[in-house]
Amino acid sequence: MAVAAMLLAAPAVMAQKPQNQKAKTEKKVTQDKNAGSVTFSTNMTCKNCVKKVNENLSFEKGVKDLDVSLEEQKITITYDKRKTDEEKLAASIKKLGYKAEKVK
């Protein structure tokens, strides 16, 4: 009996998923107009530098995503333009003791 009820309910559940995904996609598009991205070249020397940058910048106001690459000596930040800007992010990196030169 329980199996039959699950089989009957499955199509209804499956039909709802595309609507939820569509709503999520629409929400992302709305949020993306306020998202900015910037890449800085830097002078990190070790894995501890990467850890330090990750731990500190991830808590900066407006930072949404962070990619810190020791090999490439780059920090790529996705941020909310309403909460921060490139100058503030560069200042945060410099405050940690690293250079922050914007990559064009």
C-alpha positions as CSV (number, residue, x, y, z in Angstrom):
1,M,0.0,0.0,0.0
2,A,2.8,2.4,0.9
3,V,4.7,1.6,-2.3
4,A,1.6,2.3,-4.3
5,A,1.1,5.7,-2.6
6,M,4.8,6.6,-3.4
7,L,4.4,5.6,-7.0
8,L,1.3,7.7,-7.4
9,A,2.9,10.7,-5.7
10,A,6.1,10.5,-7.7
11,P,4.7,12.2,-10.9
12,A,3.5,15.2,-8.8
13,V,6.9,15.6,-7.2
14,M,8.7,15.3,-10.5
15,A,6.4,17.9,-12.0
16,Q,7.3,20.4,-9.3
17,K,11.1,20.3,-9.8
18,P,11.3,22.2,-13.1
19,Q,9.3,25.1,-11.6
20,N,11.6,25.2,-8.6
21,Q,14.7,25.2,-10.8
22,K,13.2,27.9,-13.0
23,A,12.6,30.1,-9.9
24,K,16.2,29.6,-8.8
25,T,17.4,30.5,-12.3
26,E,15.3,33.7,-12.3
27,K,16.6,34.6,-8.9
28,K,20.2,34.2,-10.0
29,V,19.7,36.4,-13.0
30,T,18.3,39.1,-10.7
31,Q,21.3,38.8,-8.3
32,D,23.9,38.7,-11.1
33,K,23.3,42.3,-12.1
34,N,24.7,43.3,-8.7
35,A,27.6,40.9,-8.9
36,G,31.1,42.1,-9.9
37,S,34.3,40.2,-10.4
38,V,37.9,41.3,-10.1
39,T,41.2,39.6,-10.3
40,F,44.3,40.8,-8.5
41,S,47.9,39.7,-9.0
42,T,49.7,39.2,-5.7
43,N,52.9,38.0,-4.0
44,M,51.9,35.0,-1.9
45,T,54.8,32.6,-1.2
46,C,53.3,29.6,0.5
47,K,50.1,27.6,1.4
48,N,49.9,29.5,4.6
49,C,49.6,32.8,2.6
50,V,46.7,31.2,0.7
51,K,45.0,30.1,3.9
52,K,45.4,33.6,5.4
53,V,43.9,35.3,2.4
54,N,41.0,32.8,2.2
55,E,40.2,33.1,5.9
56,N,40.3,36.9,6.0
57,L,38.7,37.8,2.6
58,S,35.9,35.4,2.8
59,F,34.5,37.4,5.8
60,E,34.8,40.8,4.0
61,K,31.4,42.4,3.5
62,G,30.0,41.7,0.0
63,V,32.4,38.9,-0.9
64,K,30.4,36.1,-2.5
65,D,33.1,33.8,-4.0
66,L,36.9,33.6,-3.7
67,D,39.5,31.8,-5.8
68,V,43.1,32.1,-4.5
69,S,45.8,30.6,-6.6
70,L,49.3,30.2,-5.3
71,E,50.6,28.9,-8.6
72,E,49.2,31.8,-10.7
73,Q,49.8,34.3,-7.9
74,K,46.2,35.6,-8.4
75,I,43.1,36.2,-6.3
76,T,39.8,36.3,-8.1
77,I,36.9,37.7,-6.1
78,T,33.2,37.7,-7.0
79,Y,31.4,40.4,-4.9
80,D,28.2,42.3,-4.4
81,K,28.6,45.7,-5.9
82,R,26.0,47.1,-3.5
83,K,28.2,46.2,-0.5
84,T,31.8,46.7,-1.6
85,D,34.0,47.7,-4.5
86,E,37.4,46.9,-6.1
87,E,39.3,49.6,-4.1
88,K,38.0,48.2,-0.7
89,L,38.9,44.7,-1.7
90,A,42.4,45.7,-2.8
91,A,42.8,47.6,0.5
92,S,41.8,44.4,2.4
93,I,44.5,42.4,0.5
94,K,47.1,45.0,1.2
95,K,46.2,45.1,4.9
96,L,47.1,41.4,5.0
97,G,50.6,42.3,3.7
98,Y,50.3,41.4,0.1
99,K,50.3,43.4,-3.1
100,A,47.0,43.7,-4.9
101,E,47.4,44.9,-8.5
102,K,44.3,44.6,-10.7
103,V,44.7,42.3,-13.6
104,K,43.1,43.7,-16.8
